[in-house]
């Protein structure tokens, strides 16, 4: 998604204020939030109650206990649910169709074979992590991960061993990119709120992000995968069963399909950046068309349609029948439950946000007298824990720190390091109110307890290591630069 669409969505998310006032004390609200999360975990992990019902019920009770007026309870619940669904459903739907087509037509096998020839079987987790690192540069974590899944499935089935050994290094790479690197919405929005140079933020984020990915996103992920019980490969996107005499798609075609959304999204980002800089006109048909086709859902729609034509319709043109409809139906059916659970996670996050507990504590921290880079990180961590979204946490934390950063008149590189520290805090501590937590959990068949022991640990490690490197650079580089 390009800069303008991203920022408009972020501004809408941050600017929406509750229509009511919560009168309870911050200490009471904090206690309720902690108890709600613990109850949620006990219901899902101990009593095995379905996550969708659990999230909805706990969200409802939490809203009532926190003092949300009865007239606004349903509006608060449905608002959080619909906002999350609106952002996730199209990405997941089109991504799932594209992923299943690549899987069932043998495209994933073609790519898996090529990767294993290049890196070798022993380095397959590293190869998947590297591929996810590049693929996650311009694409949202949700969409990129769903499209990468068929390749991860194929390699895991072929090589054996626990599925986590292959999927966790991939998620670690996506987490780092989503957290730190423009054009992802959190870093872009935080940079623009604080008036930082987006180019410098990109440069600094990559310098810090590469070692963070290797140690926290890859090495730690492999170590954690070996520490938890063995997991079989899920089959939510189907499996490829090789038929005798059936021709596999070419490597070039499959690679083109995977790169197509990246190219389209880069067009969006490029047009938006050049338009804001005044290099090209930011009005007119060509500019608007570039933003349209590169918007993430539209880019995935275009790519999935091209995949249907090239991998399903054309090879089966003599006996197509209802094959295309069958492929799409089989793709969308399994992800409906995932979308509902993800939306319910957004509902729970909306209730916690409506209480104002996160902003209350964050506001105190922003005026605490701590060094700017430390305060920015801690503010973002609190907002992330309270409401779940990394993008909103980064943007809101930047807003709270804006006056302090402006008063400090920081050099360009230190300015960028503060943005990176805020984004590092915003990716930390992913848990049950994060829609991404449930998306990965349900697509990969990972139970909640294991997600907390793996995904949550990796996200926190990515955030804290990024912050540590940013602090070292902040104090090591002279302020005169």
N, C-alpha and C positions, 0 to 999 in steps of 0.2 A: 504494500500500500504506500502511495507517495506521501510527501510531506503535508500537502494541504488537506487531503482527505483524512489523514491520520490525525492531524491537529484538530480538525473540526470535530471528529468523533471524541477525542480526548477532552476538548473543551466542554462538549455537551455532558460527558460523564462527570467531570469535576464540578461543573457549574450547577448541576441539578441539586438543589438544597431541599431538605425535607420541608413539608408544608406545616409541620408541627414542631413543638419544642419539647425536648425530654428534660424533665426537671430533676431526675435522680442524680445523685452525686457520682463523680467519676469513679470513686472507689467501689460503689455498689455496682455500677455498670461493668467495671472490669471484672468483678467477682462473678457476675452473671455470665459474662462472655466466656470466662474460663470454665465454669461449670457446664455451660452449653456445649462447648467443644468436647469436654470429657464425657458427657452423656451421649453425645453423638458417636464418639469412638466406642464406648461400651456397647451401645445398641447394635452397631455394625459388626464389631470384632467379636464381642462375647456372645451376644444373643442372635447374631446372624440375621438381623432384620434388614430387608432390602434397602440399599442406600437411598433410593429415590424417596420412598416413604419416610425414612428416617430424617432426611434433610428437610423435607416439607414440614413434618410434625415438630421437629426441634426448632425450626425457623419460626413457626407459628407461636409456640410456647415462649420462645425468647422474646419475640416482639411484644407479647402481652406482659411478660414479667418486667421488661424494661420500661414499660409505660407508653408504648405506642398507642395513641387513641384508637378506640375500636373502629371508628369511621375510616381510619387510614391503614388498618392492618392488612387487608386484602390488597389495597393499592401498593403498599410497600413490598409485599411478597411477590405479587405479579409483576411489578416494575423491575425488580431484580432478576426474576426469571426471564422475562421477555427481553431485557437488555442483553443478557448473556446469550440467550438463544439466537437473538438477532445477529450477534457477532460470530457465533460458532456454527450455526446450522448449515449455512451455505458452504463454508469452508470445509466442514467435515463431510457434508453430502457429496460435493463435487470431488473432494479429495478421495473419498472412499470409492466412488465410481472409477476414478482414474487408477487408483491402486488395485482394485479388483481386476480391471481389464488387463493391466500389466501382469498381474499374477496368473490369471487363468489362461491367458494366451501364450504363456511361456516367456514373456518379456522379462520377468523377474529372474527367471533361470538364466537367460542370456546375460543379464547384467551381473548376476552372482558369479557365473562362470568366469566372466572377464575380470572381476575384482579378485577372485581367488587365484587366477593365473598371474595377476600382477603382484599381489601381496603375499600369496601363499596362505595355506589353511591356518597355520599357527597365528598369523597376524590378522585374521578375519575381523576380530573386534576392533582393532586399530583402523582397519580399512573402512569399516562402517562408520566409525567416529570421524575420520577424516572426510568421508563423503558427506556426512551430516553437517560438518563444520562449513563446508562450501555451500551446501544446499540451504543451510539455515541463514546464510548472509542476508538475502533480501526477503525471504519468505517467513511469515508468521510461524511460530513454533507449532501451533495446531495443524495448519495446513501442510507444512513441510514434513512433519512427523508422520502424518497419515499416508502421504505419498511414498515416503521411504519404507514404510512398514512391510510391503510385499518383498522387498529385497532382503530385509532383515529376517523375515519368516523363511525365505528360501534358503539363505545361508545357514540359519539355525537348524533347519530340517536336514540339510545335507551333511553338516558336520557333527550334529549331535551335541550332547552336553546341555546344560541348563540354558533356557531361552534368555534369562537375565544377563548372561555373559555377552550376548550380542546386542540386546536392546538398551541396556543401561549406558554403555559408552556412546551410543547414538543420542540418547536424551541429554547426556552431559554436554555434548557439543551444541545441541539446539538451545539448551538453557543458557550457555555462555553467550551465544550470539544474540538471543532474544534479550538478554539482560543488558549488554553493554554497547552493542554496535549499531549506529545508524545504518540503514534507514528504519530500524525497528522503532515503534512509536514511543516507547518510554524514553530512550536516550534522546531522540529528536525533540520531543516535547520538553524534557527537562532542560536541554541545551537552549532552546528558544525562550523558555520562561526566564532563565537566568542570563540571557543575552550572550551565551558562549558561542564561539566559532564552531559550527557543526563539523567542519573539516578537521579541526584540531581534535575535537571529541572523537571522531572516527579514528584518527591516527593513534591517539593515546589509548583508546579502548582496544584496538588491535594489538598494540605493544604489550599491554597488560593482559589482554584476553588470551593470547596464544599460550603462555605458560599456565594460566589458570585452566584453560581447556585441558592441557596435557595432564596436569597433576590432579585437579579436582574433577574435571569432566571425564577423563579417560582412565587414568591410573586408579583413582579412588573407585570409580564405577566397576572396574574389573575386580578389584579387591572385595567390594561389597557383594558382587554377584557370586563370588565363591564362598561367602560367609552365610548365605541364606539357603534354604532348602531348594532342591532341584525343581525346575519348572519346565513343563512341556510347552511346545510351541502352540499357541492358540490358532484357530482356523476361522476367525471372524471374517476375513476377506477371501475365504476359500483356499483351495489348494490346486496346484498345477499337476495334472496327471498326464504324463507324456503318452500320446497316442502314436502307434507305429505308422510311419510314413507322413506324419503331420509336420509341416514345415514351420520352423520357429521364426519369429520376426527377426529382422536384422538388428545387430548391435547399434548401428547408426540411427535407425528409426526409433528404437526405444530410448536411446540417449537424447535424441531430439525432443521426444515427448517430455522427458524429465526436465530438460533445459528450457522448454518453451515458457512455462510460467515465470521462470527467473528472468528471461529476456523481457517479457511483457511488463513485469513489475519494475524492472530497471528503466523501461521507457517512461512509466509513470513517475518514478523518482527523479529521473533526469529532466523531464519536462518541468516538473514542479520546482526543482532546484534552480534551473536556468531561468524559469519565469520569475521566481522571487528575486533573483540576482539582477534582473533586467536585461539579461543577455538575449532572451527571446521574448516575444509578446506573450503575456499571460492571459490573453483572451483570444477568442476565435475558435473555429471548428477544429483545426489541427491540434491545438493545445488541449482542448476539451476531450477530443477523441483519444489522444495519448494518455490522458489521465483515466479515461473510462476503461480502455482495454487493459491497462496495467493495474487497475484496482484488483486486489487479491481474489475476491470471489469471481469476478469476470474473467481474470486470467485463468483460473482453474476451470471455469465453465468452458472457455474456448479450448483449452488443452484437452479436457475430457471428451468434448465433441470430436476433436481431431483424432483422439485415440479410438473412439468408437468407429469412425470411418476407416482408419488405416489398419486397425488390429482386429476388428469384428466384421464390419460390413463388407469391406473389399475382399478379404480372404474367404468369406462365406457367401459371396454374391450369388453363386449358383444354387445355394440351398440355405438361404438366410432364415426363412421362417420367422419364428418369434425369438430368435437368439438374442437380438439386441435388447428387447424388452426383458428377457430373462436375466441377462447380465446386469442391467440396471436395477431390477427388482431385487436380485440376490445381493447387490451392493448396498442398497438402502435399508433393507429389512433389519440387518443386524445392528446398524448404527443408530436406529431410532431410540433405543433404550439408552445408548451412550449420550445422545443429545439431551434427553430428558434429565438424566442424572447430572450432566454438566450444567444445565439450566437451574436445577435445584441447588447446586453448589453456589451459583450466582445469587439465588434467592437468600441463602444463608448469609452470604457476604453482604447483601443489601441491608439485611436486618442489623447486622453488626455496624455497618456504616451509618445507618439511621440513628443509632444511639449516640453518635458523636464521640465515642470513647477514644478512637484513634487520634483524631485531630486535637482532642483536649490534651492528651499526653504529649503529642508531637509539638503543640504550640508552646508548652512549658519548656520542652527541650530546646526549641529553636531560640529561646531567650535565656538559656541557661548560662551563657558565658563560656561554653565549651568552644574549642577551636572549630572554625567553620566546617572543615572537612569531616570532623568527628560528629558534630551535631547533625549535619546533613545526612550522614549515614544512619545514625540512630533514629532520626525522625522517619526516614524511609522504612527502616525495619519495623517500627511500631505500626506505621500505616499499612505495611504489607501483612503483618500478623492480624491486624484488626479487620481488614476488608478484602484481602485475597488477591486483588489484581496488581500485578507488577507495574503495569502501565500507569494506573491511577496513583499508586504509591509514589512512583518516581515524579509524576507531574505535580501532585499535591505537595510532596516534600520540597520540590523546587520552588513552588509558590510560597511556602512558609519560610524558606531560607532566602528569598529574593532580596529583601531589604538588607540583610546582613551581608550578602555577597556584593551587592552594589556599593555599600558603604566601605567595604574592604578594598575596592579598586584593584583586584587581583590581576597579575600578568596573565597573558593568554593561556599559557600552558597550565598554570595553577587553576585558572578558571575551568579549564577542561577536566582537570583532575577532580575538582569538586563535583562536577556532573557525573563522572565515572563513579565516585564514591556513593553518591545518591542512588545511582542505578544499581550499584552493588547491594545496597541495603534493600532495594525494592525487589530483588530476585531471591533474597534469603528467606528461609523459614516457610517454604510452601507447605501448606497443610490442607485440611478438609474444606476450607472456604475458598480455595483456588480452583477455578474451573479446569485449569490444565492438569491438576492433580487427578481429577476424575476421568478426564479424557484419556490420559495415559494408562490409568488403572484399568479401565474397562476395555480399551483396545488391546491391552496386553494380557488381560486376565490375571492381573496382580491384585492380591487382596490388600485391604486397607493397612493392616499391620505391616506388611512387607513394604508397601509404598512409603510409610513413615520411616522405615529403617533404611530405605534406599534413595528414592526420589527426593524426599525431604532433606536427607543428609547431603546429597549431592548439591541441591539448590543452595543450601546454607554454606557449604564449602566453597562453591563458586562465588557467592556473595562476599564471604569473609576474606577469602584469599585476594579477591579483586580489591577490596577495601584496603587490606594490608599493603599491597603493592602500590596503590594510589597514595597512601600516607607516606610510605618511604620516599616515593618520587617527589611528593609535595614538599617535604622538608629537606630533601637532598639537593633539589634544584634551587639555585639562588633566585630570590624574588626579583632580582634586577633583570632577569631574562624576559 
